[in-house]
Each structure stands twice: as C-alpha cells, then as structure tokens.
C-alpha cells in the first residue's frame, strides 16, 4: 500500500479584522521534512500516528507539508492558495497512491473560499481519481456539507470537547481506512443538519457525556461504522455553519441516512440543556465577593485566542479593580509593547503602565494602572493537558492593588495551572483566578477552585450571538430561532 499524509489547519474567526498570513503558519507549526521529526502535541498527533501505523505495516509513505497555526482572522487568499498548491503538487509527484490521509481543522475560511477543506479535498480527488481512498480527520468545531462528503471516503471528527481524543480519532480513521483498502468494508457517509450553533462540552456529567457514550455504543452494530457530531464553529459567518451529524455505514447509504437523522435529532432535543452557560460580568463580581474556602475561577470567554480573538482586552481586570477585589490573578493579556517596557524597567520597578486594548476594534479600551513589576521571564512555557510544553513567549507579571496580571508577548490561552505556578504565582490563596480561555482549562482547574464561571465579557468571541453582525448564516438556526426543526411543538 502507498499512502499520502499531510496536515493543514487553522480556525478562522470571520469577525476578526486581522488576516491570517503565510507568516502566521511559518512561525507557528511548519514542517517540511516529515511529521516523524516533529515534537508530539495535538496538532502533530494524528499524522504522527498514521506515519507510525503505516510504517509498522510496511506501507510506502509519501508526505507533504505539515502546518497548523493558531486561530485568528480569515486566511489571506495568497497564503491559502500557496499552501494548498504545495500539498497538491506533492501529491501529483507521489501519485498514484492507494490512500490519502489529511489532518485538517474544518473551520478554515480564506479570502474567496468559504470552505477551504472542501476546496482542498475536491482538488485532491481530481488528482487521485475515483478509486483512491481519501480519509480526513476534523476538529469538532468545523464546517461541513456535501462538498466535503462527496470528495472523500471517510471523515472522522473529534468526539470530545475539550479536545482530548485527537489521537483516538486518528486511530479510528486509520483502522477504517485499512479495512476499506482491504475490501472488508465499503463506507457510505451521510450528514444531518441539526440547525443549531453553540458550545457543547462533553466531559462534565450531563446530556453531552451520555450522547457521546451512546454514539460510541452504536458504532460497530447494525451496519454503523462511525458516528461523529460536528458541533460547528460559531464565530464564522459562512453559509455552511452550524452543527451537523455525520454517520458512516458499511455498504448501505440508507443505514447512514437513518443513523445521521436519528442521532442528529437526539442532539437537537438536548441542545438547550447541553449548551455551555455564561455569566454576566456584574453577576460574576457579585459571586466573587462572597466568602468561600477556595478561589472562584473566571474564564474571559469573549477574548480568548483559542477562538481567534486577540487576547488583549482588560474588562475583567478593570472589574476586579472597580470591585476592590484585592487578591486576584489574571492572565494572559497579550501586549508585546508593555512586556518590552517591563523588561526595560526591571523587576521591582514602579510605573504607570498602559496595558492591552491595542490590537483591533474589539480590543479597547486600554487600561492605565500604577503597577509594580514583580516577575520577568524570556521564552516562558506552560504545560498542556497532554504534558506538552507550549510556548507563551516573554512574560511580565505586574501587580496593582493586589491584582497580579500576566502580560505575554505572544497570543495564548491558559491551559493548565503551570501557566501561573511555574512563574511564581500561588493560586490556593487567591479570591479569584481569571484566565483567558473558553473551556479547555475546566477539568484541569476543577480541583483547585470552588466554582467556575464562563464570563460574557465584551469581545470578538461574544457568546451573545445577537451582538454579532451575522449576515450569511443559514436560517433558520437555533438560538436565533427557537425550534427550527419543529421537533419541540
């Protein structure tokens, strides 16, 4: 067997005013010499697993570029086309191949391309012809429709949010591909449009945990090979946005159709209960001031880089200071200029600093505070949930009125307590721990805190969708319309 492997992904927030360029990809994760030479981690895991599995079987492996960059605005046309065409050129050089395995995100939008993954897969199909098998792994915050299904043979999507199962799903896709190549199965795919958008965590006790368990229980029975719920990415104004249920059956399209509809309606009926609940800033400050044994954790969900926001708003810090919450920590605020000033001044210096609020219209206003510089570090890191070391750039920790604030030189979120603990910040003695993140931190921080709030601050990833200027979203769709499928009447 001869297999072609490549990686190409980002998550595009179409409300961001700044583009994602070729430089973003090159500075983030860009490997031209084979995935086996890269460090482990979420973006590299699937292709590394496929490479290892193919090597064990003695297959011939062809590789192209492996590149991923952090979520941000729409990808420039030139960047998307250059990377896409590089992958396609490498595929032409390798052809003929028996299989193509692609690790993509699913929510990449470029100037002129609403559906980058569909475009890429369609062009791959044109090169390899109808008999080569194409398998794709996607993040569950993806966009998809029949364009992607028509171009591919197998699609497997993460089942877990937070994303802790990317390697499990890569193994699932490889196993299905191997069975397809051997003739053991003949996959048929179908999707059901759930007419919904939102954020639906799967790890807490509740309807989504049960839903995922039921999906996995149904796989391998009654002709069903694989089930995936594509949650959709809610901060992209594109016509194919929204949650879709994907089913793969063995040799029978009607089984796939029925399973996609059954589980799609199942999800639809639990969507309201399953959706992540948000807290207003006023309510969050009220909760923070009540006495308790452990800190309250507040996630600044509207300005976190994991969904394409710049990560430089100050709304929660300002709220802590206004509420006289004097034993708190918050981070990170992306502000390379302020970090540079802190390094020039040095630890122990007192200064009036203007922090954050600089990068784009959703960022402001900046915050002017008198602060002490308490910690500086070049090339700092935090651990991910997989114990991978992730760069957070140069950092400066400043303190104002009892609030410790972490300033960073690169856009990043907080994933584990190591972000604070490795840089001299204690957590158990705090009243409030504030993080730039949406949900990924939740399970890891749970033992350290009394309560976790997802605070609806102003920002580019505003969870109140009515405050965003959607123009191209497919309608009707929940939550804009209460019951678009008419199943609750």
C-alpha positions in Angstrom: 0.0 0.0 0.0 1.1 3.6 -0.7 -0.3 6.4 1.5 0.0 10.2 1.2 -0.1 12.1 4.5 -0.4 15.9 5.1 -1.6 18.4 7.8 -3.1 21.8 7.1 -5.3 23.7 9.5 -6.5 26.8 11.4 -9.8 28.0 12.8 -11.0 31.3 11.2 -13.0 33.9 13.1 -14.6 35.9 10.3 -15.4 38.7 12.7 -11.7 39.5 13.3 -10.4 42.4 11.4 -6.8 41.0 11.0 -5.9 38.3 8.4 -4.1 35.1 8.9 -1.0 35.2 6.7 1.7 32.8 5.4 3.9 34.2 8.2 1.4 33.0 10.8 1.7 29.4 9.6 5.5 29.6 9.2 6.0 31.0 12.7 3.6 28.5 14.3 4.0 24.9 13.2 5.6 24.4 9.8 7.4 21.1 9.0 8.6 20.2 5.5 10.8 17.2 6.4 8.3 14.7 7.7 6.0 14.5 10.7 8.2 11.9 12.3 10.7 14.6 13.0 8.3 16.9 14.9 7.5 17.2 18.6 4.4 15.5 19.9 1.3 17.5 20.5 -2.3 18.0 19.5 -1.6 19.4 16.0 1.0 16.8 15.2 -0.5 13.7 16.9 -2.8 12.4 14.1 -0.2 12.4 11.3 2.5 11.0 13.6 0.1 8.2 14.5 -0.7 7.5 10.8 3.0 7.5 9.9 3.8 5.0 12.7 0.9 2.7 11.8 1.8 2.7 8.1 5.4 2.1 8.9 4.5 -0.9 11.1 2.6 -2.4 8.1 5.4 -1.8 5.6 3.4 0.6 3.6 5.1 3.2 1.4 4.6 6.7 2.8 4.6 10.0 0.9 4.4 13.2 2.9 3.8 16.8 2.1 3.8 19.8 4.3 2.5 19.7 7.9 1.4 23.1 9.1 -1.1 24.5 11.7 -1.5 28.0 13.1 -3.4 29.5 16.0 -7.0 30.7 15.4 -7.3 34.2 14.1 -9.0 36.1 11.2 -9.7 35.0 7.7 -6.7 33.4 5.9 -5.3 35.6 3.1 -6.0 34.2 -0.4 -2.3 34.1 -1.2 -1.4 32.1 1.9 -4.2 29.6 1.5 -3.5 29.0 -2.2 0.3 28.7 -1.7 0.0 26.1 1.0 -2.9 24.2 -0.8 -1.0 24.2 -4.1 2.2 23.0 -2.4 0.3 20.0 -1.0 -1.4 19.3 -4.3 2.0 19.5 -6.2 3.5 17.0 -3.7 0.5 14.7 -4.2 0.9 14.8 -8.0 4.6 13.9 -7.6 3.7 10.9 -5.4 0.7 9.7 -7.4 -0.5 7.1 -7.9 -1.4 6.3 -4.2 -3.8 3.9 -2.6 -4.9 6.3 0.1 -4.7 9.9 1.2 -4.9 10.8 4.9 -5.4 14.5 5.8 -5.5 16.1 9.2 -7.4 19.4 8.8 -9.3 21.6 11.1 -12.6 22.1 9.3 -13.2 25.8 10.0 -10.6 27.4 7.8 -12.0 30.3 5.8 -9.9 32.2 3.3 -10.5 35.3 1.2 -12.6 33.9 -1.7 -13.0 30.4 0.0 -15.8 29.8 2.5 -14.9 26.1 2.7 -11.2 25.6 2.4 -11.3 22.0 3.4 -14.0 21.2 0.8 -11.9 23.0 -1.8 -8.8 21.1 -0.9 -10.5 17.7 -0.8 -12.2 18.3 -4.1 -8.8 19.1 -5.8 -7.2 16.1 -4.1 -10.0 13.9 -5.6 -9.4 15.4 -9.1 -5.7 14.4 -8.9 -6.1 10.9 -7.4 -9.2 9.8 -9.3 -12.2 7.8 -8.1 -10.5 4.7 -6.8 -8.0 6.2 -4.3 -9.5 6.4 -0.8 -9.4 9.7 1.0 -9.7 9.9 4.7 -9.9 13.1 6.7 -9.8 13.9 10.5 -11.5 17.2 11.6 -11.8 19.2 14.8 -15.4 19.1 16.0 -15.7 22.9 15.7 -15.8 22.5 11.9 -18.0 23.5 9.0 -19.1 20.8 6.6 -21.6 20.0 3.9 -21.9 17.6 0.9 -18.9 19.1 -0.9 -16.5 17.5 1.6 -18.5 14.3 1.8 -18.6 13.9 -2.0 -14.8 14.4 -2.2 -13.9 11.9 0.5 -14.5 8.3 1.6 -14.1 8.6 5.3 -14.4 11.5 7.7 -13.8 11.2 11.5 -14.3 14.1 13.9 -13.2 14.5 17.5 -15.9 13.4 19.9 -14.6 15.2 23.0 -14.8 18.9 23.9 -12.3 19.8 25.3 -10.2 18.1 22.6 -8.6 15.2 24.3 -9.2 12.5 21.8 -7.5 13.6 18.6 -5.2 10.6 18.6 -8.0 8.2 19.4 -9.9 9.6 16.4 -6.8 9.3 14.3 -6.6 5.6 15.2 -10.2 5.2 14.4 -9.7 6.8 10.9 -6.7 4.7 10.2 -8.4 1.5 11.2 -11.4 2.3 9.0 -9.1 3.2 6.1 -7.2 -0.1 6.5 -10.4 -2.1 6.4 -11.6 -0.1 3.4 -8.4 -0.7 1.5 -8.6 -4.5 2.2 -12.2 -4.6 0.9 -13.5 -5.6 4.4 -15.9 -2.6 4.4 -17.4 -0.2 1.9 -18.1 3.1 3.7 -21.1 5.2 2.9 -21.4 8.6 4.6 -24.4 10.8 5.4 -24.9 14.1 7.3 -28.0 15.6 9.0 -28.2 19.3 9.5 -29.1 20.0 13.2 -29.9 23.7 12.5 -28.1 24.7 15.7 -25.0 26.6 16.8 -23.3 27.0 20.2 -20.8 25.4 22.5 -21.4 21.9 23.9 -18.9 20.5 26.4 -18.7 16.7 26.5 -16.7 15.9 29.6 -19.0 17.1 32.5 -21.8 14.9 33.8 -24.9 15.7 31.7 -26.5 15.2 28.3 -23.5 15.5 26.1 -21.5 12.9 28.0 -24.3 10.5 27.6 -24.7 11.4 24.0 -21.1 10.7 23.2 -21.3 7.4 25.1 -24.4 6.4 23.1 -22.6 7.3 19.8 -19.7 5.1 20.7 -22.0 2.3 21.8 -23.8 2.3 18.5 -20.6 2.0 16.4 -19.9 -1.5 15.1 -23.5 -2.5 15.4 -26.3 -2.8 12.8 -24.0 -1.7 9.9 -22.8 1.5 11.6 -19.1 2.1 11.3 -18.6 5.5 12.8 -20.7 8.4 14.3 -19.4 12.0 14.7 -21.2 15.1 15.8 -19.7 18.2 14.2 -20.5 20.9 16.7 -19.7 23.7 14.3 -17.6 26.9 14.9 -20.0 29.7 16.0 -17.8 32.7 15.2 -17.8 32.3 11.4 -20.4 33.9 9.2 -20.5 31.4 6.4 -23.4 29.6 4.7 -22.3 26.1 5.8 -22.0 26.9 9.5 -23.9 25.0 12.2 -23.9 21.6 13.8 -24.1 18.5 11.6 -24.4 14.9 12.5 -22.2 12.6 10.5 -22.8 8.8 10.1 -20.7 6.2 8.2 -22.3 2.8 7.4 -21.0 -0.3 5.7 -22.2 -0.5 2.2 -25.7 0.8 2.7 -26.4 4.6 2.3 -29.9 4.2 3.8 -28.3 3.0 7.1 -26.1 6.0 7.2 -29.0 8.3 6.4 -31.1 6.8 9.2 -28.3 6.9 11.8 -27.4 10.6 10.9 -31.0 11.6 11.3 -31.6 9.6 14.5 -28.5 11.0 16.3 -28.9 14.4 14.8 -32.4 14.7 16.2 -31.2 13.2 19.5 -28.6 16.0 19.8 -31.2 18.7 18.7 -33.5 17.8 21.5 -30.8 18.1 24.2 -29.0 21.2 22.7 -30.5 23.7 25.1 -29.6 21.8 28.2 -26.2 20.8 26.8 -25.1 24.3 25.8 -22.4 26.0 27.9 -24.0 28.6 30.2 -22.5 32.0 30.6 -22.4 34.5 33.4 -22.7 38.3 33.1 -19.8 40.4 34.4 -22.0 42.0 37.1 -23.1 38.6 38.4 -19.6 37.3 38.3 -18.3 40.2 40.5 -21.2 39.6 42.9 -20.2 35.9 43.2 -16.5 36.7 43.6 -17.2 38.8 46.7 -19.0 36.1 48.6 -16.8 34.2 51.2 -15.6 30.7 50.3 -12.9 28.3 51.0 -11.4 28.1 47.5 -11.0 30.6 44.7 -13.6 31.3 42.1 -12.3 30.8 38.5 -13.5 33.2 35.9 -12.9 32.5 32.2 -12.8 35.5 29.9 -14.6 33.7 27.1 -15.1 36.5 24.7 -11.4 37.4 24.2 -9.5 34.2 24.1 -7.1 33.3 21.3 -8.4 29.8 21.0 -11.3 31.1 19.0 -9.5 33.8 17.1 -9.7 36.8 19.4 -6.5 38.8 20.1 -6.4 38.2 23.8 -5.8 41.8 24.8 -8.9 43.1 26.4 -8.9 44.3 30.1 -12.6 44.1 31.0 -12.2 41.5 33.9 -9.1 43.2 35.3 -10.9 46.5 35.3 -13.9 44.9 37.0 -11.7 43.4 39.7 -10.2 46.8 40.5 -13.5 48.6 40.4 -15.0 46.0 42.8 -11.9 46.2 45.2 -11.1 42.6 44.7 -7.6 42.8 46.0 -6.4 39.2 46.0 -6.7 38.0 42.4 -4.7 36.9 39.4 -5.5 37.4 35.7 -3.8 36.3 32.6 -2.6 36.5 30.0 -3.1 39.9 28.4 -1.3 39.9 25.0 0.7 43.1 24.9 4.3 42.8 23.5 4.9 46.5 23.9 4.0 46.5 27.6 6.2 43.4 28.1 9.1 45.2 26.4 8.7 48.2 28.7 8.7 46.0 31.7 11.9 44.3 30.7 13.5 47.8 30.2 12.4 48.9 33.7 13.2 45.7 35.5 11.8 43.7 38.5 10.9 45.9 41.4 10.2 49.0 39.4 7.0 51.0 39.9 5.4 52.6 36.9 2.2 53.8 35.3 1.6 51.3 32.5 -0.9 51.3 29.7 -1.8 47.6 29.1 -4.0 45.9 26.5 -6.7 47.3 24.4 -4.5 47.9 21.4 -4.8 45.4 18.6 -8.2 45.8 16.9 -11.6 47.5 17.3 -12.9 44.8 19.8 -9.8 45.2 22.0 -10.4 48.6 23.6 -10.1 50.5 25.7 -6.6 50.2 27.1 -6.1 50.2 30.9 -3.8 52.7 32.6 -2.7 51.5 36.0 0.1 52.1 38.6 1.8 48.8 39.0 4.9 47.1 40.3 6.8 44.7 38.1 7.2 41.5 40.1 8.5 38.9 37.6 10.1 38.7 34.2 11.0 35.7 32.0 12.1 35.2 28.4 10.9 32.2 26.4 8.4 31.0 29.1 6.3 27.9 28.7 3.2 26.2 30.2 2.2 22.6 30.1 -0.8 21.4 28.0 -3.2 18.8 29.3 -1.0 16.3 27.5 2.1 17.5 29.4 3.4 19.0 26.2 5.4 22.2 26.7 3.8 25.1 25.0 5.5 28.5 24.4 3.9 31.6 26.0 6.7 33.9 24.8 8.3 36.5 27.0 6.1 37.4 30.0 5.9 40.1 32.6 3.9 39.8 35.8 2.8 43.1 37.3 0.8 43.8 40.4 -1.7 46.6 41.0 -4.0 47.0 44.1 -3.4 43.3 44.9 -4.2 42.0 41.4 -1.4 40.1 39.7 -1.6 40.4 35.9 0.4 38.3 33.4 1.4 40.1 30.2 2.6 38.0 27.3 4.4 38.7 24.1 2.5 36.1 22.1 -1.2 35.2 21.8 -2.0 32.3 24.0 -4.6 30.9 26.4 -4.2 29.4 29.9 -4.4 25.6 29.7 -3.1 24.3 33.0 -2.1 25.8 36.4 1.5 25.6 35.3 0.9 28.9 33.5 0.8 30.6 36.9 2.6 28.2 39.2 5.8 27.9 37.1 6.2 31.7 37.3 5.9 32.4 41.0 2.2 32.9 41.3 0.3 31.0 44.0 -3.3 30.0 43.5 -4.7 28.4 46.6 -4.6 31.8 48.5 -6.4 33.8 45.8 -10.0 35.0 45.9 -10.3 35.0 42.1 -8.4 33.3 39.3 -9.0 34.9 35.9 -8.0 33.2 32.7 -8.2 33.9 29.0 -9.9 30.7 27.8 -13.2 29.3 26.8 -13.5 25.8 28.2 -10.3 23.7 27.7 -9.0 24.6 31.2 -12.1 23.5 33.1 -11.4 19.9 34.0 -7.8 20.6 35.0 -8.5 23.5 37.3 -11.6 21.9 38.9 -9.8 20.5 42.0 -8.3 23.9 42.8 -11.4 26.1 42.8 -14.8 26.3 44.4 -16.7 27.4 41.3 -16.0 28.1 37.6 -17.7 30.9 35.7 -17.7 31.5 31.9 -18.0 35.3 31.9 -19.6 37.0 28.9 -17.2 39.9 28.6 -17.3 42.2 25.5 -15.1 40.8 22.8 -14.6 39.1 19.4 -15.9 35.8 20.7 -19.0 37.2 22.3 -21.3 34.3 23.3 -24.4 36.5 22.9 -24.7 35.9 19.1 -27.3 38.7 18.7 -24.4 41.2 19.3 -22.5 39.9 16.3 -23.3 41.0 12.8 -24.2 37.7 11.1 -25.2 38.2 7.5 -24.6 34.9 5.8 -25.6 32.3 8.4 -28.1 29.7 7.2 -31.5 30.5 8.7 -33.5 29.3 10.5 -31.0 28.2 13.1 -31.0 27.9 16.9 -30.6 30.0 19.0 -31.8 32.8 16.6 -34.9 30.7 16.0 -36.3 28.7 18.9 -37.2 25.5 17.2 -36.0 25.5 13.6 -36.6 21.7 13.0 -40.1 21.9 14.5 -39.5 18.9 16.9 -40.5 20.6 20.1 -44.0 21.7 19.2 
